[in-house]
Amino acid sequence: MKEEITFDDFSKVDFRIGTITEVEDFPQARKPAYKLTIDFGALGIKKSSAQIKDLYTKEDLLNKQIVAIINFKKKQIANFFSECLVLGIANSKNEIVLLQSSSNQIKNGEQVS
């Protein structure tokens, strides 16, 4: 378990629902990854790098609603700036399984609470 945090610490993290609208290969990344373009509705479009090639094809990801943290500072990865962090859980093979909505019925940009 990680260090205990307060509710104030947790409330600073902005979890939102977004839909992946574009998926590109990212050969410049050190580990196999995709470049994702994600629509967060009124909050706009954000880009992210995601090391999820073990379980997902580009076709699997297109139009998938995911959960992401959108208030991280931009992080440069090779020649690309990642603007949000797509959330997932490592399975028993250490492959990342995305956290996602159970249906595409949630409005992009909705806050996870």
SEVO-17636 format. One record per atom (N, C-alpha, C, CB): residue in three letters; x, y, z. Coordinates in pm, 1 decimal, padded with zeros to 6 digits. Glycine has a CB too. Layout:
! residues N
KEKE  type        xx        yy        zz
KEKE   ALA         X         Y         Z
...
END
This chain:
! residues 113
KEKE  type        xx        yy        zz
KEKE   MET   00083.9  -00117.8   00000.0
KEKE   MET   00000.0   00000.0   00000.0
KEKE   MET   00088.4   00124.2   00000.0
KEKE   MET  -00095.5  -00000.2   00121.4
KEKE   LYS   00044.0   00225.7  -00069.4
KEKE   LYS   00119.0   00350.9  -00074.9
KEKE   LYS   00088.7   00437.2   00046.2
KEKE   LYS   00086.7   00427.3  -00203.4
KEKE   GLU   00161.5   00545.9   00055.2
KEKE   GLU   00146.9   00641.3   00165.1
KEKE   GLU   00002.2   00690.5   00175.7
KEKE   GLU   00242.4   00760.6   00145.5
KEKE   GLU  -00046.6   00703.1   00297.5
KEKE   GLU  -00181.5   00752.8   00322.9
KEKE   GLU  -00192.2   00899.0   00280.7
KEKE   GLU  -00218.5   00736.9   00472.0
KEKE   ILE  -00304.4   00933.5   00218.7
KEKE   ILE  -00328.9   01072.1   00178.4
KEKE   ILE  -00457.1   01122.2   00244.2
KEKE   ILE  -00338.4   01084.3   00023.5
KEKE   THR  -00475.6   01252.0   00239.7
KEKE   THR  -00597.4   01312.2   00295.1
KEKE   THR  -00701.6   01325.9   00184.3
KEKE   THR  -00566.9   01451.2   00359.8
KEKE   PHE  -00824.3   01354.8   00223.7
KEKE   PHE  -00928.6   01378.9   00124.8
KEKE   PHE  -00892.6   01500.6   00039.6
KEKE   PHE  -01065.4   01399.2   00193.7
KEKE   ASP  -00829.1   01602.1   00100.5
KEKE   ASP  -00786.1   01719.5   00023.4
KEKE   ASP  -00687.2   01680.2  -00085.7
KEKE   ASP  -00722.7   01824.6   00116.1
KEKE   ASP  -00596.0   01588.3  -00054.1
KEKE   ASP  -00502.4   01538.9  -00155.8
KEKE   ASP  -00579.4   01473.6  -00270.5
KEKE   ASP  -00402.0   01438.1  -00093.8
KEKE   PHE  -00670.8   01384.9  -00236.1
KEKE   PHE  -00749.3   01312.8  -00336.4
KEKE   PHE  -00833.5   01408.2  -00421.0
KEKE   PHE  -00839.7   01209.7  -00268.6
KEKE   SER  -00890.5   01509.4  -00359.4
KEKE   SER  -00979.9   01600.3  -00431.9
KEKE   SER  -00906.3   01684.3  -00536.8
KEKE   SER  -01050.4   01692.1  -00333.6
KEKE   LYS  -00774.7   01687.1  -00532.0
KEKE   LYS  -00696.6   01760.1  -00633.6
KEKE   LYS  -00687.3   01683.5  -00765.5
KEKE   LYS  -00555.8   01788.4  -00581.2
KEKE   VAL  -00713.0   01554.1  -00761.9
KEKE   VAL  -00700.9   01470.7  -00881.6
KEKE   VAL  -00832.1   01477.2  -00960.1
KEKE   VAL  -00665.7   01322.8  -00843.8
KEKE   ASP  -00821.8   01511.3  -01088.9
KEKE   ASP  -00940.3   01528.3  -01173.3
KEKE   ASP  -00957.2   01408.5  -01266.7
KEKE   ASP  -00930.3   01659.0  -01255.3
KEKE   PHE  -01041.9   01313.5  -01224.7
KEKE   PHE  -01072.1   01194.3  -01303.2
KEKE   PHE  -01189.4   01225.7  -01395.3
KEKE   PHE  -01104.2   01072.3  -01211.0
KEKE   ARG  -01175.5   01197.8  -01524.9
KEKE   ARG  -01282.5   01226.6  -01620.4
KEKE   ARG  -01301.0   01110.5  -01717.5
KEKE   ARG  -01252.4   01356.0  -01697.6
KEKE   ILE  -01420.3   01107.5  -01777.2
KEKE   ILE  -01452.8   01011.4  -01882.8
KEKE   ILE  -01423.5   01076.9  -02017.3
KEKE   ILE  -01602.8   00965.0  -01874.1
KEKE   GLY  -01357.2   01002.3  -02105.0
KEKE   GLY  -01330.0   01051.7  -02239.3
KEKE   GLY  -01339.7   00938.5  -02339.7
KEKE   GLY  -01191.8   01117.5  -02246.1
KEKE   THR  -01356.7   00974.0  -02466.4
KEKE   THR  -01364.6   00876.0  -02573.7
KEKE   THR  -01241.6   00886.4  -02662.5
KEKE   THR  -01492.7   00895.8  -02656.4
KEKE   ILE  -01177.9   00773.7  -02687.3
KEKE   ILE  -01060.8   00770.2  -02774.7
KEKE   ILE  -01107.8   00788.4  -02918.5
KEKE   ILE  -00981.2   00636.3  -02758.0
KEKE   THR  -01056.2   00893.1  -02983.8
KEKE   THR  -01099.2   00924.3  -03120.4
KEKE   THR  -00992.5   00893.4  -03225.6
KEKE   THR  -01137.7   01070.1  -03129.5
KEKE   GLU  -00866.8   00883.2  -03183.5
KEKE   GLU  -00758.4   00847.8  -03275.8
KEKE   GLU  -00656.7   00763.0  -03200.3
KEKE   GLU  -00690.6   00975.9  -03336.6
KEKE   VAL  -00598.2   00666.9  -03272.6
KEKE   VAL  -00494.2   00580.9  -03216.0
KEKE   VAL  -00382.7   00569.6  -03319.3
KEKE   VAL  -00551.0   00438.8  -03176.9
KEKE   GLU  -00260.9   00601.0  -03277.6
KEKE   GLU  -00146.0   00592.1  -03367.2
KEKE   GLU  -00036.9   00508.8  -03299.9
KEKE   GLU  -00092.7   00734.1  -03404.3
KEKE   ASP   00043.6   00441.2  -03381.0
KEKE   ASP   00162.4   00374.8  -03328.2
KEKE   ASP   00258.6   00481.5  -03278.1
KEKE   ASP   00230.1   00284.5  -03436.3
KEKE   PHE   00343.6   00443.6  -03184.1
KEKE   PHE   00440.5   00535.9  -03125.3
KEKE   PHE   00577.6   00466.8  -03121.4
KEKE   PHE   00395.7   00580.9  -02981.4
KEKE   PRO   00641.0   00452.0  -03237.9
KEKE   PRO   00768.1   00377.8  -03244.0
KEKE   PRO   00882.6   00445.2  -03168.8
KEKE   PRO   00808.5   00358.9  -03387.6
KEKE   GLN   00873.6   00574.2  -03140.8
KEKE   GLN   00980.0   00645.4  -03069.2
KEKE   GLN   00979.3   00615.9  -02919.1
KEKE   GLN   00966.3   00795.1  -03091.6
KEKE   ALA   00872.4   00561.2  -02866.8
KEKE   ALA   00863.8   00529.4  -02724.0
KEKE   ALA   00958.7   00413.4  -02691.2
KEKE   ALA   00717.0   00493.5  -02684.0
KEKE   ARG   01016.5   00416.8  -02570.5
KEKE   ARG   01109.3   00310.5  -02529.2
KEKE   ARG   01039.4   00175.6  -02517.3
KEKE   ARG   01174.8   00346.4  -02396.0
KEKE   LYS   00918.6   00175.7  -02462.7
KEKE   LYS   00838.7   00054.0  -02452.0
KEKE   LYS   00723.9   00064.9  -02552.8
KEKE   LYS   00784.6   00033.1  -02304.8
KEKE   PRO   00675.1  -00047.3  -02605.1
KEKE   PRO   00566.3  -00041.2  -02703.4
KEKE   PRO   00446.7   00038.7  -02651.0
KEKE   PRO   00521.6  -00182.9  -02741.2
KEKE   ALA   00404.0   00137.1  -02729.8
KEKE   ALA   00297.2   00226.7  -02685.4
KEKE   ALA   00219.0   00278.7  -02805.4
KEKE   ALA   00354.8   00344.2  -02603.8
KEKE   TYR   00103.2   00334.4  -02773.3
KEKE   TYR   00021.2   00406.9  -02870.8
KEKE   TYR   00016.8   00554.0  -02832.2
KEKE   TYR  -00122.9   00347.7  -02878.5
KEKE   LYS  -00006.6   00639.8  -02931.7
KEKE   LYS  -00045.1   00779.0  -02908.5
KEKE   LYS  -00197.4   00782.1  -02919.8
KEKE   LYS   00025.0   00879.6  -03012.0
KEKE   LEU  -00262.3   00831.0  -02816.5
KEKE   LEU  -00408.5   00837.2  -02814.2
KEKE   LEU  -00454.3   00982.0  -02820.5
KEKE   LEU  -00464.6   00768.5  -02687.7
KEKE   THR  -00560.4   01007.8  -02895.2
KEKE   THR  -00629.8   01135.4  -02893.2
KEKE   THR  -00764.0   01107.8  -02826.8
KEKE   THR  -00646.4   01197.6  -03038.8
KEKE   ILE  -00794.2   01185.5  -02722.4
KEKE   ILE  -00912.0   01157.0  -02639.6
KEKE   ILE  -01000.3   01280.4  -02631.4
KEKE   ILE  -00870.2   01111.2  -02497.7
KEKE   ASP  -01129.8   01261.7  -02655.5
KEKE   ASP  -01228.1   01369.7  -02650.6
KEKE   ASP  -01289.5   01374.0  -02510.9
KEKE   ASP  -01338.5   01350.4  -02759.6
KEKE   PHE  -01270.0   01487.7  -02442.8
KEKE   PHE  -01327.7   01508.7  -02310.2
KEKE   PHE  -01441.3   01610.3  -02315.6
KEKE   PHE  -01219.9   01555.2  -02211.7
KEKE   GLY  -01515.3   01612.3  -02425.2
KEKE   GLY  -01631.8   01699.3  -02438.9
KEKE   GLY  -01596.1   01845.4  -02426.7
KEKE   GLY  -01735.0   01664.1  -02336.1
KEKE   ALA  -01667.4   01917.2  -02341.2
KEKE   ALA  -01647.3   02061.7  -02324.6
KEKE   ALA  -01506.9   02095.4  -02273.3
KEKE   ALA  -01751.7   02118.0  -02228.6
KEKE   LEU  -01437.6   01997.3  -02216.0
KEKE   LEU  -01301.6   02019.7  -02164.9
KEKE   LEU  -01197.3   02012.2  -02276.0
KEKE   LEU  -01268.4   01917.4  -02056.3
KEKE   GLY  -01237.9   01965.6  -02393.9
KEKE   GLY  -01148.9   01963.5  -02509.0
KEKE   GLY  -01086.4   01828.2  -02537.8
KEKE   GLY  -01041.8   02062.5  -02489.4
KEKE   ILE  -00993.8   01832.6  -02631.6
KEKE   ILE  -00921.6   01714.8  -02678.6
KEKE   ILE  -00785.0   01710.7  -02609.4
KEKE   ILE  -00905.8   01716.7  -02834.6
KEKE   LYS  -00746.8   01592.7  -02562.5
KEKE   LYS  -00614.8   01576.4  -02501.0
KEKE   LYS  -00547.1   01455.3  -02562.7
KEKE   LYS  -00625.7   01560.9  -02346.1
KEKE   LYS  -00414.6   01457.3  -02558.3
KEKE   LYS  -00333.5   01347.2  -02611.0
KEKE   LYS  -00269.5   01272.7  -02494.7
KEKE   LYS  -00224.6   01399.6  -02709.7
KEKE   SER  -00246.2   01143.3  -02516.1
KEKE   SER  -00181.1   01062.4  -02414.2
KEKE   SER  -00101.3   00951.3  -02480.6
KEKE   SER  -00284.7   01003.9  -02316.0
KEKE   SER   00006.5   00913.5  -02416.2
KEKE   SER   00082.0   00795.4  -02456.7
KEKE   SER   00041.1   00683.1  -02362.7
KEKE   SER   00238.4   00820.8  -02452.9
KEKE   ALA   00018.0   00565.1  -02418.4
KEKE   ALA  -00026.7   00453.8  -02334.3
KEKE   ALA   00043.0   00324.9  -02374.8
KEKE   ALA  -00179.3   00436.7  -02343.2
KEKE   GLN   00103.7   00258.9  -02278.2
KEKE   GLN   00172.7   00131.5  -02301.0
KEKE   GLN   00072.8   00017.7  -02283.9
KEKE   GLN   00293.7   00114.2  -02203.2
KEKE   ILE  -00015.1   00003.6  -02382.7
KEKE   ILE  -00124.9  -00093.7  -02373.8
KEKE   ILE  -00131.4  -00183.6  -02496.8
KEKE   ILE  -00258.2  -00021.3  -02356.1
KEKE   LYS  -00021.0  -00193.7  -02569.5
KEKE   LYS  -00020.7  -00271.5  -02693.3
KEKE   LYS  -00032.0  -00421.9  -02669.4
KEKE   LYS   00105.0  -00242.4  -02771.2
KEKE   ASP  -00001.7  -00468.9  -02547.9
KEKE   ASP  -00010.3  -00611.9  -02519.5
KEKE   ASP  -00152.5  -00665.2  -02532.6
KEKE   ASP   00041.9  -00640.1  -02380.4
KEKE   LEU  -00249.7  -00587.0  -02491.0
KEKE   LEU  -00388.7  -00634.7  -02487.6
KEKE   LEU  -00481.7  -00569.3  -02589.5
KEKE   LEU  -00444.5  -00612.9  -02351.8
KEKE   TYR  -00440.6  -00455.4  -02645.6
KEKE   TYR  -00532.7  -00379.4  -02730.4
KEKE   TYR  -00473.3  -00351.5  -02867.6
KEKE   TYR  -00570.2  -00248.4  -02663.0
KEKE   THR  -00555.4  -00369.2  -02971.0
KEKE   THR  -00519.6  -00324.3  -03104.9
KEKE   THR  -00572.2  -00182.2  -03121.9
KEKE   THR  -00577.3  -00420.2  -03215.3
KEKE   LYS  -00528.0  -00115.5  -03226.4
KEKE   LYS  -00578.9   00018.6  -03253.5
KEKE   LYS  -00730.3   00015.4  -03274.6
KEKE   LYS  -00508.9   00078.7  -03376.8
KEKE   GLU  -00777.6  -00088.2  -03340.9
KEKE   GLU  -00921.7  -00100.4  -03367.0
KEKE   GLU  -01000.6  -00121.0  -03237.4
KEKE   GLU  -00948.6  -00217.0  -03463.6
KEKE   ASP  -00942.0  -00196.3  -03141.5
KEKE   ASP  -01007.7  -00217.9  -03011.7
KEKE   ASP  -01028.9  -00086.4  -02938.0
KEKE   ASP  -00924.7  -00313.5  -02924.8
KEKE   LEU  -00933.3   00004.9  -02952.0
KEKE   LEU  -00933.5   00128.5  -02873.7
KEKE   LEU  -01020.5   00238.1  -02931.6
KEKE   LEU  -00794.7   00179.3  -02860.4
KEKE   LEU  -01035.9   00239.7  -03061.7
KEKE   LEU  -01111.0   00346.5  -03126.3
KEKE   LEU  -01255.5   00350.7  -03076.0
KEKE   LEU  -01108.5   00328.5  -03278.2
KEKE   ASN  -01298.3   00466.7  -03031.4
KEKE   ASN  -01433.2   00493.6  -02978.5
KEKE   ASN  -01460.0   00431.7  -02841.4
KEKE   ASN  -01535.9   00442.7  -03075.5
KEKE   LYS  -01355.4   00384.6  -02774.5
KEKE   LYS  -01371.1   00328.5  -02640.0
KEKE   LYS  -01372.5   00442.8  -02538.1
KEKE   LYS  -01256.4   00226.5  -02607.8
KEKE   GLN  -01467.0   00438.3  -02445.1
KEKE   GLN  -01469.7   00535.8  -02336.4
KEKE   GLN  -01380.1   00486.4  -02224.6
KEKE   GLN  -01614.3   00559.4  -02285.1
KEKE   ILE  -01292.3   00576.1  -02178.2
KEKE   ILE  -01193.9   00540.2  -02076.8
KEKE   ILE  -01199.8   00640.3  -01961.8
KEKE   ILE  -01051.6   00535.1  -02137.6
KEKE   VAL  -01126.8   00608.6  -01855.4
KEKE   VAL  -01111.3   00698.2  -01740.5
KEKE   VAL  -00968.7   00751.9  -01745.5
KEKE   VAL  -01141.1   00624.2  -01603.0
KEKE   ALA  -00953.5   00882.0  -01727.4
KEKE   ALA  -00820.6   00942.6  -01728.7
KEKE   ALA  -00812.7   01053.3  -01624.8
KEKE   ALA  -00787.0   00997.8  -01868.5
KEKE   ILE  -00690.0   01080.6  -01582.3
KEKE   ILE  -00663.3   01197.6  -01498.2
KEKE   ILE  -00620.2   01308.3  -01592.3
KEKE   ILE  -00553.0   01168.5  -01387.4
KEKE   ILE  -00692.6   01419.8  -01589.8
KEKE   ILE  -00667.0   01524.1  -01689.7
KEKE   ILE  -00590.9   01644.9  -01636.3
KEKE   ILE  -00796.4   01570.3  -01747.0
KEKE   ASN  -00559.0   01647.3  -01507.1
KEKE   ASN  -00491.2   01766.8  -01454.6
KEKE   ASN  -00344.7   01741.3  -01417.5
KEKE   ASN  -00565.5   01818.2  -01332.8
KEKE   PHE  -00281.2   01646.3  -01485.0
KEKE   PHE  -00136.6   01631.9  -01473.5
KEKE   PHE  -00068.8   01736.6  -01559.5
KEKE   PHE  -00091.4   01490.1  -01514.3
KEKE   LYS   00052.7   01775.2  -01521.5
KEKE   LYS   00132.4   01860.3  -01608.7
KEKE   LYS   00171.5   01777.6  -01730.6
KEKE   LYS   00259.0   01916.7  -01534.5
KEKE   LYS   00186.8   01844.5  -01845.4
KEKE   LYS   00229.7   01774.3  -01966.1
KEKE   LYS   00362.5   01704.9  -01941.1
KEKE   LYS   00241.2   01871.7  -02085.3
KEKE   LYS   00376.5   01585.9  -01999.6
KEKE   LYS   00501.2   01510.1  -01986.1
KEKE   LYS   00551.6   01476.8  -02125.6
KEKE   LYS   00480.5   01379.8  -01901.2
KEKE   GLN   00677.7   01511.5  -02152.3
KEKE   GLN   00735.1   01480.5  -02282.6
KEKE   GLN   00786.8   01338.0  -02284.4
KEKE   GLN   00847.5   01578.5  -02317.2
KEKE   ILE   00743.1   01263.1  -02384.4
KEKE   ILE   00787.9   01126.9  -02407.5
KEKE   ILE   00837.5   01124.0  -02551.5
KEKE   ILE   00672.5   01020.1  -02381.4
KEKE   ALA   00968.9   01111.6  -02568.0
KEKE   ALA   01032.6   01123.1  -02700.6
KEKE   ALA   00992.9   01257.9  -02759.9
KEKE   ALA   00990.2   01004.2  -02796.6
KEKE   ASN   00931.2   01257.0  -02878.0
KEKE   ASN   00892.5   01381.3  -02945.2
KEKE   ASN   00744.0   01415.6  -02924.6
KEKE   ASN   00922.3   01370.5  -03094.3
KEKE   PHE   00683.2   01364.0  -02819.7
KEKE   PHE   00538.5   01373.2  -02798.3
KEKE   PHE   00511.2   01424.3  -02657.2
KEKE   PHE   00469.7   01235.2  -02820.8
KEKE   PHE   00407.2   01507.7  -02642.8
KEKE   PHE   00366.5   01555.4  -02510.5
KEKE   PHE   00237.3   01486.1  -02468.9
KEKE   PHE   00348.3   01709.7  -02510.2
KEKE   SER   00244.6   01411.7  -02358.8
KEKE   SER   00128.2   01345.6  -02302.8
KEKE   SER   00059.4   01444.6  -02209.0
KEKE   SER   00167.8   01213.5  -02228.1
KEKE   GLU  -00071.3   01465.7  -02229.3
KEKE   GLU  -00145.7   01568.7  -02156.3
KEKE   GLU  -00239.0   01513.2  -02049.4
KEKE   GLU  -00225.3   01650.6  -02252.6
KEKE   CYS  -00254.5   01382.7  -02045.2
KEKE   CYS  -00339.8   01320.6  -01944.0
KEKE   CYS  -00289.6   01179.3  -01919.7
KEKE   CYS  -00490.0   01320.1  -01987.9
KEKE   LEU  -00338.2   01118.0  -01812.9
KEKE   LEU  -00297.1   00982.0  -01778.6
KEKE   LEU  -00418.4   00889.9  -01787.5
KEKE   LEU  -00233.7   00976.6  -01636.2
KEKE   VAL  -00414.4   00798.7  -01882.8
KEKE   VAL  -00519.7   00699.1  -01898.1
KEKE   VAL  -00498.7   00593.7  -01790.0
KEKE   VAL  -00518.6   00635.0  -02042.2
KEKE   LEU  -00605.7   00557.0  -01720.5
KEKE   LEU  -00593.3   00467.0  -01606.4
KEKE   LEU  -00619.0   00321.9  -01643.1
KEKE   LEU  -00688.1   00508.9  -01497.9
KEKE   GLY  -00544.5   00233.4  -01578.6
KEKE   GLY  -00560.1   00090.9  -01599.7
KEKE   GLY  -00508.8   00014.3  -01479.9
KEKE   GLY  -00487.8   00046.8  -01726.0
KEKE   ILE  -00525.8  -00116.0  -01485.8
KEKE   ILE  -00483.7  -00206.2  -01378.8
KEKE   ILE  -00396.7  -00314.2  -01440.9
KEKE   ILE  -00606.9  -00268.6  -01303.7
KEKE   ALA  -00283.5  -00343.2  -01378.2
KEKE   ALA  -00196.5  -00450.1  -01426.7
KEKE   ALA  -00256.5  -00585.3  -01388.6
KEKE   ALA  -00052.7  -00435.4  -01368.8
KEKE   ASN  -00270.8  -00673.0  -01488.3
KEKE   ASN  -00322.0  -00807.1  -01460.2
KEKE   ASN  -00206.8  -00897.8  -01414.6
KEKE   ASN  -00392.7  -00866.7  -01585.9
KEKE   SER  -00232.2  -01026.6  -01400.6
KEKE   SER  -00131.0  -01120.4  -01349.2
KEKE   SER  -00009.9  -01132.5  -01441.7
KEKE   SER  -00193.3  -01257.9  -01329.1
KEKE   LYS  -00023.7  -01094.9  -01568.8
KEKE   LYS   00088.1  -01098.1  -01663.8
KEKE   LYS   00153.8  -00960.7  -01677.5
KEKE   LYS   00039.8  -01146.7  -01801.1
KEKE   ASN   00113.9  -00867.5  -01589.8
KEKE   ASN   00163.8  -00729.7  -01590.6
KEKE   ASN   00123.6  -00654.2  -01717.6
KEKE   ASN   00315.6  -00729.3  -01576.7
KEKE   GLU   00012.5  -00694.6  -01779.3
KEKE   GLU  -00045.1  -00624.1  -01893.1
KEKE   GLU  -00147.4  -00525.2  -01837.8
KEKE   GLU  -00110.8  -00723.9  -01996.4
KEKE   ILE  -00156.5  -00407.5  -01897.4
KEKE   ILE  -00247.6  -00304.9  -01846.6
KEKE   ILE  -00386.9  -00322.8  -01906.5
KEKE   ILE  -00193.6  -00163.9  -01878.1
KEKE   VAL  -00484.2  -00337.4  -01819.4
KEKE   VAL  -00625.5  -00345.7  -01856.3
KEKE   VAL  -00686.4  -00208.7  -01826.1
KEKE   VAL  -00700.9  -00462.5  -01777.9
KEKE   LEU  -00742.2  -00145.0  -01927.2
KEKE   LEU  -00796.2  -00009.8  -01910.7
KEKE   LEU  -00917.8  -00005.3  -01820.3
KEKE   LEU  -00831.9   00047.9  -02044.6
KEKE   LEU  -00925.6   00100.5  -01739.9
KEKE   LEU  -01050.0   00130.4  -01668.1
KEKE   LEU  -01138.8   00201.1  -01768.6
KEKE   LEU  -01025.5   00219.0  -01537.3
KEKE   GLN  -01261.9   00158.3  -01777.5
KEKE   GLN  -01352.2   00216.1  -01876.3
KEKE   GLN  -01495.5   00211.4  -01827.0
KEKE   GLN  -01339.8   00143.1  -02009.9
KEKE   SER  -01579.5   00290.5  -01891.4
KEKE   SER  -01720.7   00286.6  -01855.6
KEKE   SER  -01779.9   00157.1  -01909.4
KEKE   SER  -01797.0   00411.0  -01911.4
KEKE   SER  -01887.0   00111.9  -01847.7
KEKE   SER  -01948.6  -00013.8  -01890.0
KEKE   SER  -02026.2   00001.9  -02020.0
KEKE   SER  -02040.7  -00066.2  -01781.2
KEKE   SER  -02054.2   00125.7  -02057.8
KEKE   SER  -02121.7   00152.3  -02184.9
KEKE   SER  -02079.2   00291.1  -02231.9
KEKE   SER  -02278.4   00142.4  -02170.7
KEKE   ASN  -02106.8   00322.3  -02355.5
KEKE   ASN  -02073.0   00454.2  -02408.7
KEKE   ASN  -02187.4   00553.3  -02386.6
KEKE   ASN  -02039.7   00444.3  -02558.4
KEKE   GLN  -02257.3   00538.9  -02278.5
KEKE   GLN  -02371.5   00624.1  -02248.9
KEKE   GLN  -02334.4   00745.3  -02165.0
KEKE   GLN  -02477.2   00544.7  -02178.3
KEKE   ILE  -02209.4   00756.0  -02122.6
KEKE   ILE  -02167.6   00866.3  -02035.5
KEKE   ILE  -02115.5   00979.8  -02122.4
KEKE   ILE  -02058.6   00820.0  -01933.0
KEKE   LYS  -02155.9   01099.9  -02089.4
KEKE   LYS  -02112.6   01218.9  -02164.5
KEKE   LYS  -01963.1   01241.5  -02143.2
KEKE   LYS  -02193.4   01345.2  -02120.7
KEKE   ASN  -01890.3   01263.7  -02254.1
KEKE   ASN  -01747.1   01291.6  -02244.3
KEKE   ASN  -01723.8   01412.4  -02153.7
KEKE   ASN  -01686.2   01316.5  -02384.8
KEKE   GLY  -01623.6   01401.4  -02067.6
KEKE   GLY  -01589.8   01509.7  -01975.9
KEKE   GLY  -01653.0   01496.7  -01839.7
KEKE   GLY  -01629.3   01639.0  -02034.7
KEKE   GLU  -01745.8   01401.8  -01823.9
KEKE   GLU  -01808.5   01384.5  -01692.5
KEKE   GLU  -01702.5   01347.2  -01589.6
KEKE   GLU  -01919.7   01276.2  -01697.8
KEKE   GLN  -01718.0   01401.9  -01471.1
KEKE   GLN  -01620.9   01377.6  -01363.8
KEKE   GLN  -01652.9   01248.1  -01291.2
KEKE   GLN  -01619.2   01495.0  -01264.2
KEKE   VAL  -01549.4   01170.5  -01264.4
KEKE   VAL  -01564.1   01048.1  -01186.7
KEKE   VAL  -01558.3   01087.6  -01040.5
KEKE   VAL  -01453.4   00942.2  -01222.5
KEKE   SER  -01656.2   01039.9  -00964.0
KEKE   SER  -01657.7   01075.9  -00820.8
KEKE   SER  -01673.6   00952.8  -00735.7
KEKE   SER  -01770.5   01175.6  -00789.9
END
